[in-house]
């Protein structure tokens, strides 16, 4: 398995949907299921700590080439 790297930074639900190649509605439903662990976003944005937790729960997205520098 290849070593994947990505930027851990704040993301919106739409950005997470793009990373995971899912619809925003699907990501919304997935996030609702783990909201008790992750917490609610600040406005529309999940902060760095929340994103790290999301990635640890869901594993890293396959689509990392779109977000690496």
PANUPA-288989 format. One record per atom (N, C-alpha, C, CB): residue number from 1; residue in three letters; y negated, x, z negated; atom name. Coordinates in pm, whole numbers, plus 50000, padded with zeros to 5 digits. Glycine has a CB too. Layout:
// PANUPA-288989
[atom NUM, ALA, [Y, X, Z], CA]
...
This chain:
// PANUPA-288989
[atom 1, UNK, [50117, 50084, 50000], N]
[atom 1, UNK, [50000, 50000, 50000], CA]
[atom 1, UNK, [49877, 50089, 50000], C]
[atom 1, UNK, [50000, 49904, 49879], CB]
[atom 2, UNK, [49778, 50055, 50081], N]
[atom 2, UNK, [49658, 50135, 50090], CA]
[atom 2, UNK, [49567, 50115, 49969], C]
[atom 2, UNK, [49583, 50103, 50217], CB]
[atom 3, UNK, [49487, 50215, 49941], N]
[atom 3, UNK, [49393, 50208, 49830], CA]
[atom 3, UNK, [49265, 50140, 49880], C]
[atom 3, UNK, [49362, 50350, 49772], CB]
[atom 4, UNK, [49235, 50023, 49829], N]
[atom 4, UNK, [49117, 49948, 49872], CA]
[atom 4, UNK, [49006, 49965, 49771], C]
[atom 4, UNK, [49150, 49799, 49891], CB]
[atom 5, UNK, [48885, 49983, 49822], N]
[atom 5, UNK, [48768, 49994, 49737], CA]
[atom 5, UNK, [48666, 49891, 49783], C]
[atom 5, UNK, [48709, 50137, 49739], CB]
[atom 6, UNK, [48587, 49843, 49690], N]
[atom 6, UNK, [48481, 49753, 49725], CA]
[atom 6, UNK, [48370, 49763, 49623], C]
[atom 6, UNK, [48531, 49611, 49737], CB]
[atom 7, UNK, [48254, 49716, 49662], N]
[atom 7, UNK, [48140, 49717, 49572], CA]
[atom 7, UNK, [48155, 49604, 49471], C]
[atom 7, UNK, [48008, 49703, 49650], CB]
[atom 8, UNK, [48147, 49638, 49346], N]
[atom 8, UNK, [48142, 49536, 49242], CA]
[atom 8, UNK, [47994, 49507, 49221], C]
[atom 8, UNK, [48213, 49583, 49107], CB]
[atom 9, UNK, [47953, 49392, 49266], N]
[atom 9, UNK, [47814, 49350, 49257], CA]
[atom 9, UNK, [47811, 49198, 49242], C]
[atom 9, UNK, [47731, 49396, 49381], CB]
[atom 10, UNK, [47697, 49141, 49212], N]
[atom 10, UNK, [47690, 48995, 49202], CA]
[atom 10, UNK, [47720, 48929, 49337], C]
[atom 10, UNK, [47551, 48951, 49151], CB]
[atom 11, UNK, [47793, 48820, 49333], N]
[atom 11, UNK, [47829, 48745, 49454], CA]
[atom 11, UNK, [47805, 48597, 49432], C]
[atom 11, UNK, [47975, 48771, 49493], CB]
[atom 12, UNK, [47772, 48527, 49539], N]
[atom 12, UNK, [47766, 48381, 49538], CA]
[atom 12, UNK, [47904, 48327, 49573], C]
[atom 12, UNK, [47657, 48328, 49638], CB]
[atom 13, UNK, [47921, 48197, 49557], N]
[atom 13, UNK, [48048, 48136, 49597], CA]
[atom 13, UNK, [48072, 48153, 49747], C]
[atom 13, UNK, [48050, 47987, 49560], CB]
[atom 14, UNK, [47966, 48142, 49826], N]
[atom 14, UNK, [47980, 48159, 49971], CA]
[atom 14, UNK, [48024, 48301, 50007], C]
[atom 14, UNK, [47847, 48125, 50042], CB]
[atom 15, UNK, [47971, 48399, 49937], N]
[atom 15, UNK, [48010, 48538, 49962], CA]
[atom 15, UNK, [48155, 48562, 49920], C]
[atom 15, UNK, [47918, 48635, 49887], CB]
[atom 16, UNK, [48195, 48503, 49807], N]
[atom 16, UNK, [48335, 48514, 49765], CA]
[atom 16, UNK, [48427, 48447, 49866], C]
[atom 16, UNK, [48356, 48452, 49625], CB]
[atom 17, UNK, [48385, 48333, 49920], N]
[atom 17, UNK, [48464, 48263, 50020], CA]
[atom 17, UNK, [48484, 48351, 50143], C]
[atom 17, UNK, [48397, 48130, 50060], CB]
[atom 18, UNK, [48380, 48420, 50185], N]
[atom 18, UNK, [48390, 48509, 50299], CA]
[atom 18, UNK, [48485, 48625, 50270], C]
[atom 18, UNK, [48253, 48561, 50338], CB]
[atom 19, UNK, [48476, 48680, 50150], N]
[atom 19, UNK, [48564, 48791, 50112], CA]
[atom 19, UNK, [48710, 48751, 50115], C]
[atom 19, UNK, [48528, 48842, 49974], CB]
[atom 20, UNK, [48739, 48633, 50063], N]
[atom 20, UNK, [48877, 48586, 50054], CA]
[atom 20, UNK, [48922, 48508, 50177], C]
[atom 20, UNK, [48894, 48501, 49931], CB]
[atom 21, UNK, [48831, 48497, 50275], N]
[atom 21, UNK, [48862, 48425, 50398], CA]
[atom 21, UNK, [48908, 48282, 50371], C]
[atom 21, UNK, [48969, 48501, 50477], CB]
[atom 22, UNK, [48835, 48216, 50284], N]
[atom 22, UNK, [48863, 48077, 50246], CA]
[atom 22, UNK, [48735, 47995, 50262], C]
[atom 22, UNK, [48918, 48068, 50100], CB]
[atom 23, UNK, [48748, 47865, 50262], N]
[atom 23, UNK, [48630, 47780, 50269], CA]
[atom 23, UNK, [48557, 47782, 50134], C]
[atom 23, UNK, [48668, 47635, 50307], CB]
[atom 24, UNK, [48430, 47749, 50136], N]
[atom 24, UNK, [48355, 47745, 50011], CA]
[atom 24, UNK, [48411, 47636, 49919], C]
[atom 24, UNK, [48206, 47719, 50038], CB]
[atom 25, UNK, [48462, 47530, 49975], N]
[atom 25, UNK, [48522, 47423, 49893], CA]
[atom 25, UNK, [48646, 47476, 49821], C]
[atom 25, UNK, [48559, 47301, 49982], CB]
[atom 26, UNK, [48728, 47551, 49889], N]
[atom 26, UNK, [48848, 47609, 49826], CA]
[atom 26, UNK, [48809, 47703, 49713], C]
[atom 26, UNK, [48933, 47684, 49930], CB]
[atom 27, UNK, [48712, 47791, 49739], N]
[atom 27, UNK, [48667, 47884, 49636], CA]
[atom 27, UNK, [48610, 47808, 49517], C]
[atom 27, UNK, [48561, 47981, 49692], CB]
[atom 28, UNK, [48534, 47701, 49543], N]
[atom 28, UNK, [48480, 47618, 49435], CA]
[atom 28, UNK, [48594, 47564, 49348], C]
[atom 28, UNK, [48397, 47502, 49493], CB]
[atom 29, UNK, [48698, 47513, 49411], N]
[atom 29, UNK, [48812, 47459, 49335], CA]
[atom 29, UNK, [48884, 47568, 49256], C]
[atom 29, UNK, [48911, 47390, 49431], CB]
[atom 30, UNK, [48902, 47683, 49317], N]
[atom 30, UNK, [48967, 47794, 49247], CA]
[atom 30, UNK, [48884, 47838, 49126], C]
[atom 30, UNK, [48989, 47913, 49343], CB]
[atom 31, UNK, [48752, 47846, 49146], N]
[atom 31, UNK, [48664, 47889, 49037], CA]
[atom 31, UNK, [48661, 47787, 48924], C]
[atom 31, UNK, [48523, 47914, 49089], CB]
[atom 32, UNK, [48669, 47660, 48957], N]
[atom 32, UNK, [48672, 47556, 48853], CA]
[atom 32, UNK, [48794, 47573, 48763], C]
[atom 32, UNK, [48673, 47416, 48917], CB]
[atom 33, UNK, [48906, 47616, 48820], N]
[atom 33, UNK, [49029, 47634, 48744], CA]
[atom 33, UNK, [49020, 47750, 48645], C]
[atom 33, UNK, [49145, 47656, 48838], CB]
[atom 34, UNK, [48935, 47848, 48674], N]
[atom 34, UNK, [48924, 47965, 48585], CA]
[atom 34, UNK, [48787, 47973, 48518], C]
[atom 34, UNK, [48950, 48094, 48664], CB]
[atom 35, UNK, [48710, 47866, 48527], N]
[atom 35, UNK, [48575, 47866, 48469], CA]
[atom 35, UNK, [48577, 47893, 48319], C]
[atom 35, UNK, [48507, 47733, 48496], CB]
[atom 36, UNK, [48681, 47849, 48250], N]
[atom 36, UNK, [48689, 47874, 48106], CA]
[atom 36, UNK, [48703, 48022, 48075], C]
[atom 36, UNK, [48806, 47797, 48046], CB]
[atom 37, UNK, [48754, 48102, 48169], N]
[atom 37, UNK, [48765, 48247, 48150], CA]
[atom 37, UNK, [48643, 48320, 48203], C]
[atom 37, UNK, [48890, 48300, 48218], CB]
[atom 38, UNK, [48597, 48280, 48320], N]
[atom 38, UNK, [48491, 48351, 48390], CA]
[atom 38, UNK, [48352, 48306, 48345], C]
[atom 38, UNK, [48505, 48330, 48539], CB]
[atom 39, UNK, [48338, 48179, 48315], N]
[atom 39, UNK, [48208, 48124, 48283], CA]
[atom 39, UNK, [48140, 48069, 48406], C]
[atom 39, UNK, [48120, 48230, 48218], CB]
[atom 40, UNK, [48028, 48003, 48384], N]
[atom 40, UNK, [47953, 47945, 48494], CA]
[atom 40, UNK, [47861, 48050, 48555], C]
[atom 40, UNK, [47871, 47823, 48446], CB]
[atom 41, UNK, [47831, 48036, 48684], N]
[atom 41, UNK, [47739, 48131, 48746], CA]
[atom 41, UNK, [47598, 48112, 48693], C]
[atom 41, UNK, [47741, 48117, 48898], CB]
[atom 42, UNK, [47518, 48216, 48706], N]
[atom 42, UNK, [47377, 48210, 48671], CA]
[atom 42, UNK, [47305, 48160, 48796], C]
[atom 42, UNK, [47321, 48350, 48623], CB]
[atom 43, UNK, [47276, 48031, 48801], N]
[atom 43, UNK, [47224, 47971, 48924], CA]
[atom 43, UNK, [47340, 47961, 49022], C]
[atom 43, UNK, [47106, 48055, 48984], CB]
[atom 44, UNK, [47333, 48034, 49131], N]
[atom 44, UNK, [47441, 48036, 49229], CA]
[atom 44, UNK, [47517, 48167, 49229], C]
[atom 44, UNK, [47386, 48009, 49367], CB]
[atom 45, UNK, [47482, 48257, 49140], N]
[atom 45, UNK, [47534, 48394, 49147], CA]
[atom 45, UNK, [47622, 48427, 49026], C]
[atom 45, UNK, [47419, 48494, 49155], CB]
[atom 46, UNK, [47741, 48482, 49056], N]
[atom 46, UNK, [47828, 48535, 48953], CA]
[atom 46, UNK, [47789, 48680, 48929], C]
[atom 46, UNK, [47980, 48523, 48993], CB]
[atom 47, UNK, [47767, 48717, 48803], N]
[atom 47, UNK, [47723, 48853, 48773], CA]
[atom 47, UNK, [47839, 48952, 48785], C]
[atom 47, UNK, [47662, 48860, 48632], CB]
[atom 48, UNK, [47808, 49080, 48768], N]
[atom 48, UNK, [47905, 49187, 48787], CA]
[atom 48, UNK, [48027, 49170, 48696], C]
[atom 48, UNK, [47840, 49323, 48761], CB]
[atom 49, UNK, [48006, 49137, 48570], N]
[atom 49, UNK, [48119, 49118, 48478], CA]
[atom 49, UNK, [48207, 49002, 48522], C]
[atom 49, UNK, [48068, 49094, 48336], CB]
[atom 50, UNK, [48146, 48894, 48567], N]
[atom 50, UNK, [48223, 48779, 48614], CA]
[atom 50, UNK, [48302, 48815, 48740], C]
[atom 50, UNK, [48131, 48660, 48641], CB]
[atom 51, UNK, [48239, 48889, 48831], N]
[atom 51, UNK, [48306, 48929, 48955], CA]
[atom 51, UNK, [48425, 49019, 48924], C]
[atom 51, UNK, [48207, 49001, 49050], CB]
[atom 52, UNK, [48409, 49112, 48832], N]
[atom 52, UNK, [48522, 49197, 48793], CA]
[atom 52, UNK, [48637, 49113, 48740], C]
[atom 52, UNK, [48479, 49299, 48687], CB]
[atom 53, UNK, [48605, 49014, 48659], N]
[atom 53, UNK, [48708, 48926, 48605], CA]
[atom 53, UNK, [48774, 48843, 48715], C]
[atom 53, UNK, [48647, 48834, 48499], CB]
[atom 54, UNK, [48695, 48790, 48806], N]
[atom 54, UNK, [48750, 48713, 48920], CA]
[atom 54, UNK, [48845, 48800, 49000], C]
[atom 54, UNK, [48635, 48660, 49011], CB]
[atom 55, UNK, [48804, 48924, 49032], N]
[atom 55, UNK, [48890, 49014, 49109], CA]
[atom 55, UNK, [49017, 49048, 49032], C]
[atom 55, UNK, [48814, 49141, 49143], CB]
[atom 56, UNK, [49009, 49058, 48900], N]
[atom 56, UNK, [49130, 49089, 48823], CA]
[atom 56, UNK, [49224, 48969, 48818], C]
[atom 56, UNK, [49092, 49133, 48681], CB]
[atom 57, UNK, [49170, 48850, 48816], N]
[atom 57, UNK, [49253, 48729, 48812], CA]
[atom 57, UNK, [49315, 48702, 48949], C]
[atom 57, UNK, [49171, 48607, 48767], CB]
[atom 58, UNK, [49235, 48710, 49053], N]
[atom 58, UNK, [49281, 48677, 49189], CA]
[atom 58, UNK, [49332, 48797, 49268], C]
[atom 58, UNK, [49170, 48613, 49265], CB]
[atom 59, UNK, [49318, 48916, 49217], N]
[atom 59, UNK, [49347, 49041, 49288], CA]
[atom 59, UNK, [49233, 49067, 49387], C]
[atom 59, UNK, [49486, 49033, 49361], CB]
[atom 60, UNK, [49228, 49186, 49438], N]
[atom 60, UNK, [49121, 49222, 49531], CA]
[atom 60, UNK, [49139, 49147, 49662], C]
[atom 60, UNK, [49119, 49375, 49556], CB]
[atom 61, UNK, [49030, 49106, 49725], N]
[atom 61, UNK, [49042, 49039, 49853], CA]
[atom 61, UNK, [49092, 49134, 49960], C]
[atom 61, UNK, [48909, 48978, 49895], CB]
[atom 62, UNK, [49163, 49081, 50058], N]
[atom 62, UNK, [49211, 49163, 50171], CA]
[atom 62, UNK, [49097, 49206, 50261], C]
[atom 62, UNK, [49315, 49085, 50253], CB]
[atom 63, UNK, [48990, 49131, 50260], N]
[atom 63, UNK, [48879, 49148, 50352], CA]
[atom 63, UNK, [48776, 49246, 50298], C]
[atom 63, UNK, [48814, 49014, 50382], CB]
[atom 64, UNK, [48818, 49358, 50244], N]
[atom 64, UNK, [48726, 49451, 50179], CA]
[atom 64, UNK, [48641, 49529, 50276], C]
[atom 64, UNK, [48801, 49545, 50094], CB]
[atom 65, UNK, [48679, 49539, 50403], N]
[atom 65, UNK, [48600, 49618, 50497], CA]
[atom 65, UNK, [48463, 49558, 50522], C]
[atom 65, UNK, [48673, 49632, 50628], CB]
[atom 66, UNK, [48443, 49432, 50495], N]
[atom 66, UNK, [48312, 49369, 50515], CA]
[atom 66, UNK, [48215, 49400, 50403], C]
[atom 66, UNK, [48329, 49219, 50528], CB]
[atom 67, UNK, [48263, 49451, 50291], N]
[atom 67, UNK, [48175, 49469, 50178], CA]
[atom 67, UNK, [48166, 49613, 50131], C]
[atom 67, UNK, [48218, 49383, 50065], CB]
[atom 68, UNK, [48239, 49703, 50194], N]
[atom 68, UNK, [48230, 49843, 50156], CA]
[atom 68, UNK, [48122, 49911, 50239], C]
[atom 68, UNK, [48365, 49915, 50175], CB]
[atom 69, UNK, [48071, 50020, 50187], N]
[atom 69, UNK, [47967, 50094, 50258], CA]
[atom 69, UNK, [48025, 50215, 50325], C]
[atom 69, UNK, [47855, 50136, 50163], CB]
